[in-house]
Amino acid sequence: MKGWMYILLCSDGSYYTGSTHDLELRLVRHQAGEGANHTKKRLPVQLIYYEEYDRIDLAFYREKQVQGWSRKKKEALINGWDEELKKAAECMNETHYKFYDKER
């Protein structure tokens, strides 16, 4: 069964990331206030990004991955900014190889 991972833009400017086996029906339900608690309080919502998968479990896995991302990283994905997405994905803590002082 096919699946979709999707991102909605809510009326308050927040993003909602979800997955479904029927994207069209899921959008209708979100707009009717029958979706997630996050979206029913922030109507109307607008579909701004989606990815299609051969299996629903892959879409669900991708949903969980993207849900953990920062707003900046989600916006890079939504806008197709591959270089920005790579930068946002980079580890920036002091143990990262770029910052690690080998002399320590």
MITOR-251246 format. One record per atom (N, C-alpha, C, O, CB): x, y, z. Coordinates in pm, whole numbers, plus 50000, padded with zeros to 5 digits. Glycine has a CB too. Layout:
! residues N
XYZ
...
//
This chain:
! residues 104
500854988250000
500005000050000
500895012450000
501825013550080
499045000050122
500605021749910
501365034149901
501175042550026
500215040850102
500965042049776
502105051750045
502015060950157
502615074450121
503395075650028
502705055050279
502235084350197
502745097850178
503185103550311
502525101650413
501695106850112
504285110650308
504705119150420
504385133250372
504685136750258
506255117350459
503785141250459
503385154650416
503645164950525
503765161750643
501905154750378
503745177350481
503905188650574
502805198650542
502615202550426
505335195150563
502095202850646
501055213050634
501545226050696
502275225950795
499745208350701
501145237050638
501345250250697
500035253950766
498985254650702
501775261050589
500105256250896
498915259650973
498695274750973
499605282350940
499035254451118
497505278951011
497145293151007
498005301751098
498125313851075
495715294851045
498615295951200
499485303651290
500945303451245
501815308551316
499385298151432
501225297651127
502575297251074
503375285051115
504505283351070
503305309351116
502805276551200
503505264451242
503365253751133
502525254651044
502955259251378
504215243651144
504185232351052
503655220051123
503885217951242
505575229550993
502945211851048
502505198851096
503015188450998
502795189650877
500945198151112
503685178351048
504215167550965
503435154850995
503275151051111
505745165450989
502945148250890
502185135950909
502455125950799
503245128450707
500715139050914
501795114550809
501885104350704
500505097950691
499705098050784
502985093550737
500245092450573
498935086650545
499015077350425
499985077850348
497895097650522
498005068950408
497905060550289
496965066950186
496885062250072
497405046450326
496235077650225
495325084650134
495465099650159
494795105250246
493825079950155
496335106050083
496655120150107
495455129350089
495225138250170
497775124450013
494695127149984
493535135749957
492515135050071
492045145450118
492875131549825
492175123150115
491215121450224
491755127350354
491005133750429
490895106550244
493025125350380
493625130650503
493565145850506
493295151750610
495095125950516
493795152350393
493715166950386
492285171750412
492075181650482
494195171950249
491315164750355
489905168250379
489605167250528
488935175950584
488965158950297
490085156750592
489845154950736
490515165750819
489935170850915
490335141250780
491755169250783
492425180250855
491595193050844
491355199750944
493855182550800
491165196450723
490405208950701
489065208750774
488555219350812
490175211050551
488515196950795
487225195750865
487395195551017
486415194151090
486505182950819
488635196851064
488875196551208
488915182651265
488845180851387
487835204551278
489025172551179
489045158551222
490455152751219
490635140651231
488125150151135
491445161351203
492835156851199
493435156851338
492745154551437
493675165651105
494695159551344
495425159751470
495005171751556
494505181651504
496925160151445
495215170651686
494915181851776
495635194551734
495065205451743
495305178251920
496865193151688
497645204951647
496945212451534
496845224751539
499065200651602
496455205351435
495855212151319
494435216951346
494035227351294
495855202951199
493665209751425
492265213951446
492165227251519
491145234051510
491505203251525
493215231051590
493255244051660
493855254951573
493895266551614
494045242851790
494325251351453
495065260851370
494575260851225
495365261651132
496565257651373
493285259851208
492685259651074
492585273651016
492485283351092
491305253251078
492615274950886
492805264250788
494275260350776
495175267550819
492265268650651
494485248650716
495845243850690
496045242850540
495085241950463
496105230050760
497295242950499
497625242450356
498725232050335
499735232150405
498065256450303
498535223050239
499565213450204
500685220850133
500455227250030
498985202050114
501895220050188
503015227050124
504135217750080
505055221950009
503575237350220
504075204950121
505115195650081
504625181350101
503885178450195
506415198050161
505025172450011
504755158250031
505765149749956
506375154149858
503325154749986
505925137550003
506755127449939
505925114649929
505205111150023
508085124950018
506025107849817
505285095449796
506205083449815
507365083749773
504645095149654
505695072949878
506455060749905
505665048549858
504435048849852
506795059550055
506385037949826
505735025449783
505005018449896
504075010749873
506765016049723
505445021350021
504835014750137
504555025050246
505335034450263
505765003450192
503465023450318
503065032650424
504075032950538
504275043450600
501695028850477
504715021650566
505675021450676
506885030350647
507475036150739
506125007150704
507255031450520
508355040250483
507955054950499
508765063150542
508795037650338
506715058150465
506215071750484
506155075150633
506495086350672
504825073350420
505735065750714
505665067850859
507075070050916
507275078851000
504985055750928
508035062050871
509415063650917
509935077650881
510565084250962
510325052750855
509655081950758
510095095250713
509395106250795
510015116250830
509795097150562
508115104350825
507385113950909
508105115851042
508355127151084
505935109250933
508455104951107
509115105751238
510475112351226
510885119751316
509255091751299
511175109851117
512465116151095
512315131351082
513005138851150
513135110350968
511405135650996
511215149950969
510625157151090
510935168851114
510315151950847
509775150451166
509195156651286
510275161351383
510085171251453
508255146851356
511385154351387
512455157851478
513355169151429
514255173451501
513275146051505
513115173851310
513955184251251
513595198151301
512465200551346
513855183751100
514545207051293
514305221151326
513445227451217
513315222051107
515655228751341
512875238751249
512075246251151
512925249751028
512475248550915
511505259151214
514165254051053
515065257950945
515315246250850
515315247850728
516405263051003
515515234550906
515775222750824
514525218750746
514625214950629
516245210950913
513355219650808
512095216650737
511895226350622
511465222350514
510895217250834
512195239050643
512025249050538
512985246550422
512635248950307
512235263050594
514185241950451
515125238450345
514565226950261
514685227050139
516505234550404
513955216950326
513335205750256
512165210650171
512065207250053
512865195050356
511285218450231
510085223550163
510465231450039
509815230249935
509265232250258
511495239650050
511895248549941
512885242349842
513265248749744
512485261049999
513295229949868
514225223349777
515625228949782
516375228149685
513705224249638
515995234549895
517325240449912
518275229549961
518505228150081
517285252450012
518825222049868
519675210549904
520895214549985
521245207750082
520115203449779
521555225249947
522765229550020
522405233950162
523125230750257
523475241049945
521305241250177
520855245650309
520465233650394
520715233350515
519675255550297
519835223750331
519445211650403
520675204350455
520685199450568
518605202350312
521705203450372
522955197050415
523575204550532
524035198350629
523955196250298
523585217950525
524155226050633
523355224150761
523925222550869
524175240950594
522055224150749
521185222650867
521335208750929
521075206951048
519725225250829
521725199050849
521875185350899
523235183050964
523425173151034
521675175550785
524165192150940
525515190250991
525595191551142
524935200051202
526445200150928
526385183251201
526635183851345
527505196151371
528515198251304
527335170751397
527115204151468
527855216451495
528385217051637
528775227851683
526975228451468
528395205851708
528895206551845
530415205851847
531035203351743
528295195251930
531005207951961
532465209051970
533205196151939
534415196451915
532835213652106
532515184851939
533185172251907
533135169051757
533705159051713
532555160851986
532465177451679
532395175251535
533805176251476
534615184151523
531435185551467
534085168351375
535445167651322
535975181251276
537185183551283
535495158051206
535115190151230
535575203351184
536095211851299
536955220451280
534445210651112
535565209451417
535895217851531
536795210851632
537285217151727
534625222351600
537015198151612
537775190351710
539255193951705
539885193451599
537575175351687
539795197451819
541205201051830
542005188351860
541935182851970
541435211751942
542735183751762
543495171251777
544645172551876
545185162351920
544035166851644
545005184451911
546115186752004
545705184752149
546575184052236
546665200651985
544435183952177
543945182652315
544445170652383
544115168252499
542465182452319
//
